Amino acid sequence: MKMVSTAELKAHTNKLLVLVQNGKKPVVITRHGKPCAVLEPCGEEDLDGLAFEYGPEVLRMARESARDIAAKRYVTMEQFAKKHGLP
């Protein structure tokens, strides 16, 4: 896996994008020697999934779920199955 600094990214963005697109392999971007982002191949088919994953409604539900878990307001799969007579 290729790793490049933010300075290299700035200087060679187009070259790196072509490398990712043609090679279908991700490039890890580092800042001060530590990984901070990844450039990875993306096609039209990926856009719907990204829009869903980062959409405001999904993010709101994720925050709400995190609060419920922290407050121990949940049931386990085993508890759910037992309550509903599932194997």
VEXRO-778829 format. One record per residue: x, y, z of N, C-alpha, C in turn; residue number from 0; chain. Coordinates in Angstrom, 3 decimals, always signed. Each point is the difference from the previous one (the first is absolute). Layout:
// VEXRO-778829
<site n_X="X" n_Y="Y" n_Z="Z" ca_X="X" ca_Y="Y" ca_Z="Z" c_X="X" c_Y="Y" c_Z="Z" resi="NUM" chain="A"/>
...
// end
This chain:
// VEXRO-778829
<site n_X="+0.838" n_Y="-1.172" n_Z="+0.000" ca_X="-0.838" ca_Y="+1.172" ca_Z="+0.000" c_X="+0.885" c_Y="+1.238" c_Z="+0.000" resi="0" chain="A"/>
<site n_X="-0.305" n_Y="+0.917" n_Z="-0.882" ca_X="+0.809" ca_Y="+1.207" ca_Z="-0.117" c_X="-0.390" c_Y="+1.004" c_Z="+1.086" resi="1" chain="A"/>
<site n_X="+1.002" n_Y="+0.649" n_Z="+0.572" ca_X="-0.229" ca_Y="+1.045" ca_Z="+0.987" c_X="+0.677" c_Y="+1.268" c_Z="-0.488" resi="2" chain="A"/>
<site n_X="-0.726" n_Y="+1.129" n_Z="+0.086" ca_X="+0.568" ca_Y="+1.283" ca_Z="-0.412" c_X="-0.336" c_Y="+1.063" c_Z="+1.036" resi="3" chain="A"/>
<site n_X="+0.849" n_Y="+0.973" n_Z="+0.115" ca_X="-0.231" ca_Y="+1.104" ca_Z="+0.936" c_X="-0.985" c_Y="+0.993" c_Z="-0.604" resi="4" chain="A"/>
<site n_X="-0.516" n_Y="+0.870" n_Z="+0.830" ca_X="-0.906" ca_Y="+1.039" ca_Z="-0.505" c_X="+0.724" c_Y="+0.907" c_Z="-0.993" resi="5" chain="A"/>
<site n_X="+1.283" n_Y="+0.198" n_Z="+0.187" ca_X="+0.772" ca_Y="+0.824" ca_Z="-0.943" c_X="+0.062" c_Y="-0.682" c_Z="-1.366" resi="6" chain="A"/>
<site n_X="+0.235" n_Y="-1.333" n_Z="+0.004" ca_X="+0.012" ca_Y="-0.747" ca_Z="-1.264" c_X="-1.383" c_Y="+0.012" c_Z="-0.648" resi="7" chain="A"/>
<site n_X="-1.035" n_Y="-0.104" n_Z="+0.801" ca_X="-1.365" ca_Y="+0.056" ca_Z="-0.526" c_X="-0.252" c_Y="+1.335" c_Z="-0.689" resi="8" chain="A"/>
<site n_X="+0.407" n_Y="+1.062" n_Z="+0.642" ca_X="-0.196" ca_Y="+1.336" ca_Z="-0.567" c_X="+0.764" c_Y="+0.156" c_Z="-1.319" resi="9" chain="A"/>
<site n_X="+1.208" n_Y="-0.517" n_Z="-0.028" ca_X="+0.841" ca_Y="+0.158" ca_Z="-1.187" c_X="-0.384" c_Y="-0.939" c_Z="-1.144" resi="10" chain="A"/>
<site n_X="-0.603" n_Y="-1.151" n_Z="+0.329" ca_X="-0.240" ca_Y="-1.026" ca_Z="-1.025" c_X="-1.423" c_Y="-0.549" c_Z="+0.025" resi="11" chain="A"/>
<site n_X="-0.976" n_Y="+0.836" n_Z="+0.283" ca_X="-1.380" ca_Y="-0.474" ca_Z="+0.143" c_X="-0.485" c_Y="-0.771" c_Z="-1.224" resi="12" chain="A"/>
<site n_X="+0.118" n_Y="+0.578" n_Z="-1.181" ca_X="-0.501" ca_Y="-0.673" ca_Z="-1.205" c_X="+0.687" c_Y="-1.338" c_Z="-0.242" resi="13" chain="A"/>
<site n_X="+1.315" n_Y="-0.032" n_Z="+0.175" ca_X="+0.751" ca_Y="-1.237" ca_Z="-0.186" c_X="-0.485" c_Y="-1.074" c_Z="+0.975" resi="14" chain="A"/>
<site n_X="-0.238" n_Y="+0.379" n_Z="+1.248" ca_X="-0.463" ca_Y="-0.961" ca_Z="+1.002" c_X="-1.419" c_Y="-0.477" c_Z="-0.299" resi="15" chain="A"/>
<site n_X="-0.844" n_Y="+0.901" n_Z="-0.474" ca_X="-1.364" ca_Y="-0.396" ca_Z="-0.350" c_X="-0.006" c_Y="-1.000" c_Z="-1.150" resi="16" chain="A"/>
<site n_X="+0.842" n_Y="+0.211" n_Z="-0.981" ca_X="+0.113" ca_Y="-0.939" ca_Z="-1.113" c_X="+0.513" c_Y="-1.342" c_Z="+0.515" resi="17" chain="A"/>
<site n_X="+0.980" n_Y="+0.025" n_Z="+0.887" ca_X="+0.543" ca_Y="-1.229" ca_Z="+0.585" c_X="-1.092" c_Y="-0.780" c_Z="+0.726" resi="18" chain="A"/>
<site n_X="-0.801" n_Y="+0.688" n_Z="+0.788" ca_X="-1.086" ca_Y="-0.652" ca_Z="+0.739" c_X="-1.050" c_Y="-0.541" c_Z="-0.965" resi="19" chain="A"/>
<site n_X="-0.383" n_Y="+0.817" n_Z="-0.965" ca_X="-1.042" ca_Y="-0.399" ca_Z="-0.934" c_X="+0.431" c_Y="-1.195" c_Z="-0.858" resi="20" chain="A"/>
<site n_X="+1.189" n_Y="+0.045" n_Z="-0.530" ca_X="+0.482" ca_Y="-1.069" ca_Z="-0.881" c_X="+0.438" c_Y="-1.244" c_Z="+0.758" resi="21" chain="A"/>
<site n_X="+0.631" n_Y="+0.201" n_Z="+1.133" ca_X="+0.508" ca_Y="-1.130" ca_Z="+0.766" c_X="-1.026" c_Y="-0.622" c_Z="+0.920" resi="22" chain="A"/>
<site n_X="-1.118" n_Y="+0.714" n_Z="+0.224" ca_X="-1.067" ca_Y="-0.488" ca_Z="+0.877" c_X="+0.507" c_Y="-0.323" c_Z="+1.408" resi="23" chain="A"/>
<site n_X="+1.066" n_Y="+0.711" n_Z="+0.407" ca_X="+0.554" ca_Y="-0.196" ca_Z="+1.330" c_X="-0.019" c_Y="+1.321" c_Z="+0.746" resi="24" chain="A"/>
<site n_X="-0.256" n_Y="-0.034" n_Z="+1.296" ca_X="-0.021" ca_Y="+1.243" ca_Z="+0.764" c_X="+1.394" c_Y="+0.586" c_Z="+0.219" resi="25" chain="A"/>
<site n_X="+0.030" n_Y="+1.292" n_Z="+0.255" ca_X="+1.223" ca_Y="+0.715" ca_Z="+0.369" c_X="-0.261" c_Y="+0.642" c_Z="+1.357" resi="26" chain="A"/>
<site n_X="+0.861" n_Y="-0.265" n_Z="+0.962" ca_X="-0.141" ca_Y="+0.569" ca_Z="+1.336" c_X="+0.708" c_Y="+1.352" c_Z="+0.038" resi="27" chain="A"/>
<site n_X="-0.711" n_Y="+1.005" n_Z="+0.492" ca_X="+0.565" ca_Y="+1.347" ca_Z="+0.142" c_X="+0.457" c_Y="+0.149" c_Z="+1.451" resi="28" chain="A"/>
<site n_X="+1.236" n_Y="+0.486" n_Z="+0.166" ca_X="+0.523" ca_Y="+0.201" ca_Z="+1.352" c_X="+0.199" c_Y="+1.481" c_Z="+0.276" resi="29" chain="A"/>
<site n_X="-0.115" n_Y="+0.319" n_Z="+1.256" ca_X="+0.259" ca_Y="+1.379" ca_Z="+0.462" c_X="+0.912" c_Y="-0.125" c_Z="+1.203" resi="30" chain="A"/>
<site n_X="+1.143" n_Y="+0.626" n_Z="-0.082" ca_X="+1.017" ca_Y="-0.109" ca_Z="+1.057" c_X="+0.347" c_Y="-1.459" c_Z="+0.269" resi="31" chain="A"/>
<site n_X="+0.012" n_Y="-0.812" n_Z="-1.083" ca_X="+0.400" ca_Y="-1.399" ca_Z="+0.100" c_X="-1.067" c_Y="-0.965" c_Z="+0.479" resi="32" chain="A"/>
<site n_X="-1.217" n_Y="+0.515" n_Z="+0.272" ca_X="-1.077" ca_Y="-0.859" ca_Z="+0.486" c_X="-1.144" c_Y="-0.031" c_Z="-1.005" resi="33" chain="A"/>
<site n_X="-0.609" n_Y="-1.152" n_Z="-0.218" ca_X="-1.105" ca_Y="-0.099" ca_Z="-0.956" c_X="-1.151" c_Y="+0.911" c_Z="+0.403" resi="34" chain="A"/>
<site n_X="-0.585" n_Y="+0.686" n_Z="-0.970" ca_X="-1.122" ca_Y="+0.887" ca_Z="+0.309" c_X="-1.161" c_Y="-0.138" c_Z="-0.984" resi="35" chain="A"/>
<site n_X="+0.237" n_Y="-0.586" n_Z="-1.171" ca_X="-1.061" ca_Y="-0.163" ca_Z="-0.994" c_X="+0.412" c_Y="-1.064" c_Z="-1.000" resi="36" chain="A"/>
<site n_X="-0.978" n_Y="-0.448" n_Z="-0.775" ca_X="+0.262" ca_Y="-0.996" ca_Z="-1.027" c_X="-0.680" c_Y="+0.437" c_Z="-1.296" resi="37" chain="A"/>
<site n_X="+0.754" n_Y="-0.041" n_Z="-1.078" ca_X="-0.576" ca_Y="+0.159" ca_Z="-1.336" c_X="-0.284" c_Y="-1.404" c_Z="-0.494" resi="38" chain="A"/>
<site n_X="-1.240" n_Y="-0.261" n_Z="-0.374" ca_X="-0.311" ca_Y="-1.330" ca_Z="-0.506" c_X="-0.892" c_Y="+0.095" c_Z="-1.219" resi="39" chain="A"/>
<site n_X="+0.026" n_Y="-1.042" n_Z="-0.836" ca_X="-0.808" ca_Y="+0.031" ca_Z="-1.209" c_X="-1.484" c_Y="+0.183" c_Z="+0.330" resi="40" chain="A"/>
<site n_X="-0.682" n_Y="+0.741" n_Z="-0.847" ca_X="-1.411" ca_Y="+0.271" ca_Z="+0.202" c_X="-0.676" c_Y="+0.076" c_Z="-1.362" resi="41" chain="A"/>
<site n_X="-1.095" n_Y="-0.700" n_Z="-0.143" ca_X="-0.758" ca_Y="+0.046" ca_Z="-1.247" c_X="-1.383" c_Y="+0.547" c_Z="+0.244" resi="42" chain="A"/>
<site n_X="-0.772" n_Y="+0.145" n_Z="-1.067" ca_X="-1.362" ca_Y="+0.514" ca_Z="+0.096" c_X="-0.825" c_Y="-0.817" c_Z="+0.997" resi="43" chain="A"/>
<site n_X="+0.214" n_Y="-1.319" n_Z="-0.010" ca_X="-0.785" ca_Y="-0.871" ca_Z="+0.869" c_X="+0.266" c_Y="+0.240" c_Z="+1.481" resi="44" chain="A"/>
<site n_X="+1.123" n_Y="+0.622" n_Z="+0.327" ca_X="+0.345" ca_Y="+0.274" ca_Z="+1.398" c_X="-0.686" c_Y="+1.249" c_Z="+0.543" resi="45" chain="A"/>
<site n_X="-0.465" n_Y="+0.884" n_Z="-0.856" ca_X="-0.524" ca_Y="+1.285" ca_Z="+0.431" c_X="-1.266" c_Y="-0.114" c_Z="+0.834" resi="46" chain="A"/>
<site n_X="-0.923" n_Y="-0.883" n_Z="-0.373" ca_X="-1.222" ca_Y="-0.152" ca_Z="+0.777" c_X="+0.305" c_Y="-0.469" c_Z="+1.413" resi="47" chain="A"/>
<site n_X="+0.913" n_Y="-0.964" n_Z="+0.115" ca_X="+0.374" ca_Y="-0.498" ca_Z="+1.317" c_X="+0.635" c_Y="+1.083" c_Z="+0.860" resi="48" chain="A"/>
<site n_X="+0.856" n_Y="+0.807" n_Z="-0.595" ca_X="+0.633" ca_Y="+1.086" ca_Z="+0.750" c_X="-1.018" c_Y="+1.050" c_Z="+0.430" resi="49" chain="A"/>
<site n_X="-0.924" n_Y="+0.334" n_Z="-0.899" ca_X="-1.032" ca_Y="+0.990" ca_Z="+0.323" c_X="-0.851" c_Y="-0.503" c_Z="+1.165" resi="50" chain="A"/>
<site n_X="-0.314" n_Y="-1.310" n_Z="-0.017" ca_X="-0.782" ca_Y="-0.573" ca_Z="+1.088" c_X="+0.800" c_Y="-0.006" c_Z="+1.297" resi="51" chain="A"/>
<site n_X="+1.230" n_Y="-0.488" n_Z="-0.086" ca_X="+0.834" ca_Y="-0.164" ca_Z="+1.198" c_X="+0.248" c_Y="+1.319" c_Z="+0.721" resi="52" chain="A"/>
<site n_X="+0.174" n_Y="+1.069" n_Z="-0.770" ca_X="+0.321" ca_Y="+1.288" ca_Z="+0.613" c_X="-1.176" c_Y="+0.969" c_Z="-0.012" resi="53" chain="A"/>
<site n_X="-1.190" n_Y="-0.503" n_Z="-0.331" ca_X="-1.190" ca_Y="+0.842" ca_Z="-0.021" c_X="-0.384" c_Y="+0.432" c_Z="+1.404" resi="54" chain="A"/>
<site n_X="-0.656" n_Y="+1.143" n_Z="+0.128" ca_X="-0.340" ca_Y="+0.537" ca_Z="+1.330" c_X="-0.898" c_Y="-0.929" c_Z="+0.821" resi="55" chain="A"/>
<site n_X="-0.923" n_Y="-0.703" n_Z="-0.647" ca_X="-0.901" ca_Y="-0.882" ca_Z="+0.751" c_X="+0.755" c_Y="-1.189" c_Z="+0.591" resi="56" chain="A"/>
<site n_X="+0.900" n_Y="-0.580" n_Z="-0.760" ca_X="+0.781" ca_Y="-1.131" ca_Z="+0.500" c_X="+0.924" c_Y="+0.457" c_Z="+1.128" resi="57" chain="A"/>
<site n_X="+0.618" n_Y="+1.155" n_Z="-0.157" ca_X="+0.878" ca_Y="+0.519" ca_Z="+1.060" c_X="-0.795" c_Y="+0.298" c_Z="+1.266" resi="58" chain="A"/>
<site n_X="-1.219" n_Y="+0.516" n_Z="-0.143" ca_X="-0.852" ca_Y="+0.274" ca_Z="+1.167" c_X="-0.330" c_Y="-1.314" c_Z="+0.718" resi="59" chain="A"/>
<site n_X="-0.363" n_Y="-1.033" n_Z="-0.765" ca_X="-0.329" ca_Y="-1.292" ca_Z="+0.607" c_X="+1.217" c_Y="-0.613" c_Z="+0.691" resi="60" chain="A"/>
<site n_X="+1.180" n_Y="+0.166" n_Z="-0.577" ca_X="+1.219" ca_Y="-0.536" ca_Z="+0.618" c_X="+0.275" c_Y="+0.687" c_Z="+1.335" resi="61" chain="A"/>
<site n_X="-0.172" n_Y="+1.324" n_Z="+0.042" ca_X="+0.203" ca_Y="+0.728" ca_Z="+1.271" c_X="-1.024" c_Y="-0.441" c_Z="+1.048" resi="62" chain="A"/>
<site n_X="-1.255" n_Y="-0.157" n_Z="-0.423" ca_X="-1.054" ca_Y="-0.440" ca_Z="+0.910" c_X="+0.295" c_Y="-1.406" c_Z="+0.528" resi="63" chain="A"/>
<site n_X="+0.459" n_Y="-0.884" n_Z="-0.865" ca_X="+0.348" ca_Y="-1.363" ca_Z="+0.414" c_X="+1.146" c_Y="+0.009" c_Z="+0.998" resi="64" chain="A"/>
<site n_X="+0.992" n_Y="+0.835" n_Z="-0.238" ca_X="+1.138" ca_Y="+0.092" ca_Z="+0.924" c_X="-0.471" c_Y="+0.461" c_Z="+1.379" resi="65" chain="A"/>
<site n_X="-0.924" n_Y="+0.953" n_Z="+0.034" ca_X="-0.544" ca_Y="+0.467" ca_Z="+1.291" c_X="-0.775" c_Y="-1.123" c_Z="+0.692" resi="66" chain="A"/>
<site n_X="-0.800" n_Y="-0.756" n_Z="-0.768" ca_X="-0.759" ca_Y="-1.107" ca_Z="+0.577" c_X="+0.927" c_Y="-1.064" c_Z="+0.573" resi="67" chain="A"/>
<site n_X="+1.053" n_Y="-0.323" n_Z="-0.710" ca_X="+0.956" ca_Y="-1.004" ca_Z="+0.478" c_X="+0.679" c_Y="+0.484" c_Z="+1.276" resi="68" chain="A"/>
<site n_X="+0.399" n_Y="+1.269" n_Z="+0.015" ca_X="+0.662" ca_Y="+0.550" ca_Z="+1.194" c_X="-0.934" c_Y="-0.031" c_Z="+1.203" resi="69" chain="A"/>
<site n_X="-1.303" n_Y="+0.201" n_Z="-0.242" ca_X="-0.984" ca_Y="-0.004" ca_Z="+1.086" c_X="-0.540" c_Y="-1.409" c_Z="+0.276" resi="70" chain="A"/>
<site n_X="+0.553" n_Y="-1.003" n_Z="-0.673" ca_X="-0.405" ca_Y="-1.399" ca_Z="+0.140" c_X="-1.476" c_Y="-0.211" c_Z="-0.336" resi="71" chain="A"/>
<site n_X="-0.488" n_Y="+0.754" n_Z="-1.002" ca_X="-1.381" ca_Y="-0.159" ca_Z="-0.479" c_X="+0.023" c_Y="-0.855" c_Z="-1.270" resi="72" chain="A"/>
<site n_X="+0.180" n_Y="-1.289" n_Z="+0.180" ca_X="+0.037" ca_Y="-0.913" ca_Z="-1.129" c_X="-0.292" c_Y="-1.412" c_Z="+0.491" resi="73" chain="A"/>
<site n_X="-0.281" n_Y="-0.895" n_Z="-0.943" ca_X="-0.123" ca_Y="-1.427" ca_Z="+0.308" c_X="+0.993" c_Y="-0.742" c_Z="-0.881" resi="74" chain="A"/>
<site n_X="+0.497" n_Y="-1.093" n_Z="+0.502" ca_X="+0.921" ca_Y="-0.813" ca_Z="-0.792" c_X="-0.802" c_Y="-0.834" c_Z="-0.996" resi="75" chain="A"/>
<site n_X="+0.683" n_Y="-0.556" n_Z="-0.992" ca_X="-0.660" ca_Y="-0.878" ca_Z="-0.963" c_X="-0.597" c_Y="-1.208" c_Z="+0.712" resi="76" chain="A"/>
<site n_X="+0.703" n_Y="-0.522" n_Z="+0.995" ca_X="-0.484" ca_Y="-1.150" ca_Z="+0.750" c_X="-1.288" c_Y="+0.344" c_Z="+0.746" resi="77" chain="A"/>
<site n_X="-0.045" n_Y="+1.186" n_Z="+0.624" ca_X="-1.204" ca_Y="+0.435" ca_Z="+0.707" c_X="-1.171" c_Y="+0.181" c_Z="-0.970" resi="78" chain="A"/>
<site n_X="+0.269" n_Y="+0.573" n_Z="-1.146" ca_X="-1.039" ca_Y="+0.212" ca_Z="-1.003" c_X="-0.552" c_Y="-1.343" c_Z="-0.489" resi="79" chain="A"/>
<site n_X="+0.905" n_Y="-0.928" n_Z="-0.304" ca_X="-0.417" ca_Y="-1.318" ca_Z="-0.494" c_X="-0.850" c_Y="-0.726" c_Z="+1.037" resi="80" chain="A"/>
<site n_X="+0.424" n_Y="+0.045" n_Z="+1.243" ca_X="-0.743" ca_Y="-0.686" ca_Z="+1.066" c_X="-1.380" c_Y="+0.617" c_Z="+0.154" resi="81" chain="A"/>
<site n_X="-0.089" n_Y="+1.313" n_Z="+0.016" ca_X="-1.283" ca_Y="+0.700" ca_Z="+0.161" c_X="-0.981" c_Y="-0.342" c_Z="-1.118" resi="82" chain="A"/>
<site n_X="+0.527" n_Y="-0.196" n_Z="-1.213" ca_X="-0.858" ca_Y="-0.230" ca_Z="-1.170" c_X="-0.052" c_Y="-1.467" c_Z="-0.428" resi="83" chain="A"/>
<site n_X="+0.534" n_Y="-0.887" n_Z="+0.857" ca_X="-0.078" ca_Y="-1.428" ca_Z="-0.263" c_X="+0.802" c_Y="-0.451" c_Z="-1.220" resi="84" chain="A"/>
<site n_X="+1.095" n_Y="+0.651" n_Z="-0.240" ca_X="+0.853" ca_Y="-0.353" ca_Z="-1.147" c_X="+1.130" c_Y="-0.910" c_Z="+0.461" resi="85" chain="A"/>
<site n_X="+0.481" n_Y="-0.855" n_Z="-0.905" ca_X="+1.102" ca_Y="-0.906" ca_Z="+0.377" c_X="+1.304" c_Y="+0.727" c_Z="+0.219" resi="86" chain="A"/>
// end
